[in-house]
């Protein structure tokens, strides 16, 4: 998939666990885990906004486009 989710990288930089992020973003642990592992097919802007606020980052820090042709 050309969109890579770097949520685990940002969480590690902020020294935050999945449980802690789940509580602060008010998202279930299972849904956050699906997003973290890159298995999610979509993400709501409100969810992305909440994650960025908690992790003090930009959407581009979490989502990355990789061109599979190159």
Residue pairs with C-beta under 8 A, 6 or more apart in sequence:
1 38
2 65
2 66
2 67
2 68
3 63
3 64
3 65
3 66
4 38
4 63
4 64
4 65
4 66
5 35
5 36
5 37
5 38
5 40
5 62
5 63
5 64
6 61
6 62
6 63
6 64
7 35
7 36
7 51
7 62
8 36
10 55
10 57
10 61
10 62
11 17
11 18
11 21
11 36
11 55
14 55
14 56
16 54
16 55
18 29
18 32
18 33
18 36
19 29
21 27
21 32
21 51
21 54
21 55
22 28
22 29
22 32
24 54
25 32
25 47
25 50
25 51
25 54
26 50
27 47
27 50
34 40
35 43
35 47
48 59
48 62
48 63
51 62
52 58
52 59
52 61
52 62
55 61
55 62
